[in-house]
Amino acid sequence: MPENFPEKLNIIQVVKRYGSVGGMERYVWELSRELQRLGHQVTVLCERCHGDAPEGIGIVELGETAKRPRWLSQVRFSGRVTRWVQQNPDAARIIHSHERLGIHDVTTFHGPPFATIFEKDWWRFISLRVWVRLYLERRELETAQVIVPNSSFISRQLAHYYPEMAEKLSAPIVPGVLPVRPRPARHVPAEGGVVCFVGWEWQRKGLPLAMEIVAALRRTRPNLELWVVGLVPAELEPLFASWRGGYRLLGWREDNDYFSEVDVLLHPALAEPYGMVIAEAMAARVPVVISDVCGAAEQVTAEAGAVLALDAPLGNWLGAVAAQLDRTVQPLAFIRGWDVVAREYVQIYHHQVSSPHSSQ
C-alpha cells in the first residue's frame, strides 16, 4: 500500500445520476453504501441524487444538464467535475469515476466501448458526435491509473479496441446482487410453464427471438406463457397482434418479486455488457437460458441454466428452454454480496493506485 494512503480511505464516487435508476447507477449506489459501511469516507459527485441520500455519505449535486445530445451532456458534466476537483483540492482522496471524465484515478467501464463503431460503415464518421464520443472515451482510459471492466466480456472488448491500455485493466469486478424472494420448488406442468423476458430496450435484449422461441414451444406446450417485464404494455401490444393468448405484459416493475412465479428467465440478448436481471434470476433460484454475448454468462454454470451462441439454430434454443422447464432439481441460489464487490475495490485502491488526484 502506498505510504501516503491511510487504512481508511477518502473516496470520491462520480456518477451523473446517483440512485437506483439504472444498472450502472445501482452499481454505484450499492458500492458507495458498502464502502461507507467498511469505514471509508465516501463522497458522491453527481448531477442529482435520485432518492434519499444514504446515511453517512456526502452528496455533492453539481446541477443537471440537458440529457440530449448525450455527448454534450457528458462534456458539460465532465467540466463541472473538473472544476469542483480543482476548487476543492485534497491530496489524499481517490477519485473513482463511472463516467467519461478526464480527471480520476480509477474508472469502471460499464458498457461496450464506443470504439465498436470502427466496425460500422464509414459514413458514420461524418458526425461530430462520433468524434467527440471517441475523444471522451480515449481520454477517460488514458487518464485513469486503473480501468475496471464490469465483466470479462467488456474486458475483452477494451483490450481489443485499446490494446495500448491493456496493462491498466484490472480483473473484472462484476456487480453484486441483493437478496431476492426465491422461487419455490415446484413441478412445471408438461403442457405449461412460465417463461419470463425482462428488458426496457427490448430489441437489444432479444424479445423478437424470445417470442419466436416461446411461440414454437407452445405447439407442444399449449399452456406455456411468456411474461414480459419492460415497456408499458401499450407499446408492446402490437408485437403480439398475431398471438391468441399465452402472454402477459407486466410493464416495468421496481421489485423483482415476479421471479417467484416464473419458471425460466429467457434472455437471448444481441448485446449485454453484464445483465443484472440474469444474476437476480439466479439469486431467486430461477433457471436461466441466455445468449453468449451477455457479460453475466461466465456466472451461469450448467447447474444454473444454459448459455447458447446467439446464432445457434432455433432448435437449440427450444431444447434448452424445454430442458429447464422439465428439470426436477432446483438450482442453488447465486450469491454475490455487494460487500464483496466493495472489498475487491478496496484492494484496487490500496494496491494499484500509486498516487491519487488532488487538484490537477
C-alpha positions in Angstrom: 0.0 0.0 0.0 1.4 3.4 -0.9 2.8 5.2 2.2 0.5 8.3 1.6 -2.6 6.2 1.8 -4.3 5.8 5.2 -6.0 2.5 6.1 -9.4 4.2 5.9 -9.7 5.9 2.6 -11.3 9.1 1.3 -13.1 8.0 -1.8 -15.0 10.2 -4.4 -17.5 8.3 -6.5 -18.6 10.1 -9.6 -21.8 9.3 -11.5 -24.3 11.6 -13.2 -27.4 10.1 -11.7 -27.0 8.8 -8.1 -29.7 6.4 -7.2 -31.3 3.1 -8.1 -32.4 4.4 -11.5 -30.4 2.1 -13.9 -28.0 -0.8 -13.9 -24.8 1.4 -13.7 -26.4 3.7 -11.2 -27.5 0.8 -9.0 -23.9 -0.4 -9.1 -22.6 2.9 -7.8 -25.4 3.2 -5.2 -24.7 -0.2 -3.7 -20.9 0.1 -3.9 -20.8 3.5 -2.2 -23.0 2.3 0.6 -20.8 -0.8 1.2 -17.6 1.3 1.1 -19.1 3.6 3.8 -20.1 0.6 5.9 -16.5 -0.6 5.7 -15.5 2.6 7.4 -14.2 4.6 4.5 -15.1 8.3 3.9 -17.3 8.4 0.8 -18.5 11.4 -1.2 -20.6 11.2 -4.4 -20.3 13.8 -7.1 -23.4 13.8 -9.3 -25.8 15.9 -11.2 -28.6 15.0 -8.9 -29.3 12.5 -6.2 -32.4 10.4 -7.0 -33.9 9.4 -3.7 -32.9 9.9 -0.1 -29.1 10.1 0.4 -27.7 7.1 2.2 -26.7 7.9 5.8 -23.1 8.7 6.2 -22.4 9.5 2.5 -21.6 13.1 1.4 -23.5 14.2 -1.7 -22.4 17.0 -3.9 -25.0 17.9 -6.6 -23.5 19.7 -9.5 -26.7 20.5 -11.2 -28.5 18.7 -14.1 -27.6 19.2 -17.7 -29.8 18.6 -20.7 -29.9 14.9 -21.4 -29.6 15.3 -25.2 -27.4 15.4 -27.1 -25.8 12.8 -24.9 -22.2 13.7 -25.9 -22.7 17.3 -25.0 -24.2 16.3 -21.6 -21.1 14.2 -21.0 -18.8 17.2 -21.9 -20.7 19.5 -19.6 -20.8 17.1 -16.7 -17.1 16.4 -17.1 -16.3 20.1 -17.0 -18.3 20.6 -13.8 -16.5 17.7 -12.1 -13.1 19.0 -13.1 -13.9 22.5 -11.8 -15.1 21.1 -8.5 -12.0 18.9 -8.0 -9.7 21.9 -8.8 -11.6 24.1 -6.4 -11.6 21.5 -3.6 -8.0 20.1 -3.5 -7.3 17.1 -1.3 -4.0 15.3 -1.7 -5.2 12.1 -0.1 -8.5 11.3 -1.8 -9.1 8.7 -4.6 -11.4 9.7 -7.4 -13.4 6.7 -8.8 -15.4 7.6 -11.8 -18.2 5.7 -13.7 -18.5 8.4 -16.4 -16.5 9.9 -19.3 -14.2 12.1 -17.2 -10.7 13.4 -17.7 -9.7 13.5 -14.0 -9.9 10.3 -12.0 -7.7 7.6 -10.6 -10.0 4.6 -11.2 -12.7 4.3 -13.8 -15.2 1.5 -14.1 -16.3 0.7 -17.6 -20.0 -0.5 -17.6 -20.8 -0.8 -21.3 -19.4 -1.8 -24.7 -16.7 0.7 -25.9 -18.0 3.3 -28.3 -15.0 2.3 -30.4 -17.0 -0.6 -31.7 -18.2 2.0 -34.3 -15.0 1.2 -36.2 -16.7 -2.0 -37.3 -19.5 0.0 -38.9 -20.0 2.0 -42.2 -17.5 4.8 -42.9 -20.2 7.5 -43.3 -21.0 7.4 -39.6 -17.7 9.2 -39.0 -19.0 12.3 -40.7 -20.8 13.2 -37.4 -19.2 15.5 -34.9 -21.0 13.4 -32.2 -18.9 10.3 -33.1 -15.6 12.1 -32.9 -16.4 13.7 -29.5 -17.6 10.4 -28.0 -14.4 8.7 -29.3 -12.3 11.5 -27.8 -14.1 11.3 -24.4 -13.7 7.5 -24.3 -10.0 7.6 -25.1 -9.4 10.4 -22.6 -11.2 8.5 -19.9 -9.0 5.5 -20.4 -5.7 7.4 -20.8 -6.3 9.4 -17.6 -7.1 6.5 -15.3 -4.5 4.6 -13.5 -6.7 1.6 -13.3 -9.6 0.6 -15.6 -12.1 -1.8 -14.1 -14.4 -3.7 -16.5 -17.6 -4.9 -15.1 -17.4 -8.2 -16.9 -15.0 -10.3 -18.8 -16.9 -9.5 -22.0 -16.2 -5.8 -21.6 -12.6 -6.6 -20.6 -12.0 -8.4 -23.9 -13.6 -5.6 -25.9 -11.4 -2.9 -24.2 -8.3 -5.0 -24.8 -9.2 -5.4 -28.5 -10.1 -1.8 -29.3 -7.5 -0.2 -26.9 -4.6 -2.7 -26.8 -2.2 0.1 -25.5 -4.4 0.4 -22.4 -4.4 -3.4 -21.6 -1.8 -3.1 -18.9 -4.2 -0.8 -17.0 -7.0 -3.3 -17.0 -7.8 -4.9 -13.6 -9.6 -8.2 -13.2 -13.3 -7.6 -13.9 -15.5 -6.7 -10.9 -19.0 -7.9 -11.7 -22.0 -6.5 -9.9 -23.3 -7.9 -6.6 -26.9 -8.9 -6.2 -29.3 -8.2 -3.4 -31.3 -11.0 -1.7 -34.4 -11.9 -3.8 -37.6 -13.7 -2.9 -36.8 -17.2 -4.0 -38.8 -19.2 -6.4 -40.4 -22.1 -4.5 -39.6 -25.6 -5.7 -42.4 -26.9 -7.9 -43.2 -29.2 -10.7 -43.8 -27.5 -14.1 -46.8 -29.0 -15.9 -45.8 -30.8 -19.1 -48.2 -28.6 -21.2 -47.4 -25.3 -19.4 -45.0 -23.2 -17.5 -44.0 -19.5 -17.5 -41.0 -18.1 -19.4 -40.0 -14.6 -18.5 -38.3 -11.9 -20.5 -37.1 -8.7 -18.9 -35.8 -5.6 -20.7 -36.5 -2.0 -21.3 -34.5 -2.0 -24.5 -36.5 -4.9 -25.8 -34.9 -5.1 -29.3 -31.3 -5.2 -28.0 -32.3 -7.7 -25.2 -33.7 -10.1 -27.8 -37.5 -10.0 -27.4 -38.3 -11.0 -31.0 -36.2 -14.2 -30.6 -37.8 -14.9 -27.2 -41.2 -14.6 -28.8 -40.2 -16.9 -31.6 -38.9 -19.5 -29.1 -42.0 -19.4 -26.9 -44.4 -19.5 -29.9 -42.7 -22.6 -31.2 -42.7 -24.3 -27.8 -46.4 -23.6 -27.4 -47.1 -26.0 -30.3 -46.3 -28.8 -27.9 -46.9 -26.9 -24.6 -50.2 -25.1 -25.4 -50.5 -23.6 -21.9 -47.0 -22.2 -21.8 -46.9 -18.4 -21.2 -44.5 -15.6 -22.0 -44.3 -12.9 -19.4 -42.7 -9.6 -20.5 -41.4 -7.1 -18.0 -40.3 -3.8 -19.6 -42.1 -1.1 -21.5 -45.7 -0.1 -20.9 -48.0 -2.8 -22.3 -49.5 -0.4 -24.9 -46.1 -0.1 -26.6 -45.5 -3.8 -26.8 -49.1 -5.0 -27.6 -48.7 -4.6 -31.4 -45.9 -7.1 -31.4 -48.3 -9.7 -30.1 -51.1 -9.0 -32.6 -51.0 -12.5 -34.1 -50.9 -14.2 -30.7 -54.1 -15.7 -29.2 -53.3 -15.5 -25.6 -50.3 -17.1 -24.0 -48.6 -13.9 -22.9 -48.7 -11.3 -20.2 -47.3 -7.7 -20.4 -46.4 -6.7 -16.9 -44.9 -3.3 -17.7 -41.9 -2.1 -15.7 -41.5 -3.4 -12.2 -39.5 -1.8 -9.5 -39.4 -5.0 -7.5 -38.4 -8.5 -8.7 -41.0 -10.5 -6.7 -42.3 -11.8 -10.0 -39.3 -14.2 -10.1 -41.1 -16.4 -7.6 -43.9 -17.1 -10.1 -41.8 -17.8 -13.3 -40.1 -21.0 -14.3 -37.3 -19.8 -16.7 -35.7 -16.5 -17.5 -35.0 -16.2 -21.2 -32.5 -13.6 -22.2 -31.3 -14.0 -25.8 -29.7 -10.6 -25.9 -27.9 -9.3 -29.0 -25.5 -7.3 -26.8 -25.4 -7.2 -23.0 -22.5 -5.7 -21.1 -23.5 -7.7 -18.0 -27.2 -8.3 -17.4 -28.2 -7.7 -13.8 -31.5 -9.4 -14.4 -29.6 -12.7 -15.0 -27.9 -12.5 -11.7 -31.1 -11.6 -9.9 -32.9 -14.5 -11.5 -30.2 -16.9 -10.4 -30.3 -15.4 -6.9 -34.1 -16.2 -6.9 -33.3 -19.8 -8.0 -34.9 -19.4 -11.4 -33.2 -21.3 -14.2 -31.8 -19.1 -17.0 -31.3 -19.5 -20.7 -29.2 -16.7 -22.2 -27.0 -15.8 -25.2 -23.2 -15.9 -25.0 -22.8 -12.2 -25.6 -24.1 -11.4 -22.0 -21.4 -10.4 -19.6 -23.1 -12.5 -16.9 -22.6 -15.6 -19.0 -19.5 -16.5 -17.0 -21.5 -16.7 -13.8 -24.0 -19.2 -15.4 -23.0 -22.7 -14.5 -24.5 -25.8 -16.1 -26.4 -26.3 -12.9 -27.9 -22.7 -13.1 -29.1 -23.0 -16.7 -27.8 -22.7 -20.3 -25.7 -20.3 -22.4 -26.1 -20.6 -26.1 -24.4 -18.9 -29.1 -26.5 -16.0 -30.3 -26.6 -17.5 -33.8 -27.4 -21.1 -32.6 -30.2 -22.8 -34.5 -33.7 -22.2 -33.2 -34.0 -25.9 -32.3 -31.1 -25.5 -29.9 -32.9 -22.7 -28.1 -36.1 -24.7 -28.0 -34.3 -27.6 -26.5 -32.5 -25.5 -23.9 -35.7 -23.8 -22.7 -37.6 -27.1 -22.6 -34.9 -28.7 -20.6 -35.1 -26.0 -18.0 -38.9 -26.3 -17.8 -38.6 -30.0 -17.4 -35.9 -30.1 -14.8 -36.7 -31.8 -11.5 -33.9 -30.3 -9.4 -34.0 -26.6 -8.5 -30.7 -24.6 -9.0 -28.9 -23.3 -5.9 -29.2 -19.6 -5.3 -26.5 -17.4 -6.8 -24.8 -15.4 -4.1 -22.5 -12.4 -4.5 -22.9 -9.7 -1.9 -22.2 -6.0 -2.6 -19.8 -6.1 0.4 -17.7 -8.5 -1.7 -17.7 -6.0 -4.5 -16.6 -3.2 -2.2 -13.8 -5.2 -0.7 -12.5 -6.0 -4.2 -12.4 -2.3 -5.0 -10.6 -1.5 -1.7 -7.9 -3.9 -2.8 -7.5 -1.9 -6.0 -7.5 1.4 -4.2 -4.8 0.2 -1.8 -2.5 -1.7 -4.2 -3.0 -0.4 -7.7 -3.4 3.4 -7.3 0.1 4.9 -6.9 -0.8 8.5 -6.1 -4.3 9.9 -6.1 -5.5 13.0 -7.8 -5.7 16.1 -5.7 -6.3 19.3 -7.7 -4.9 18.7 -11.2 
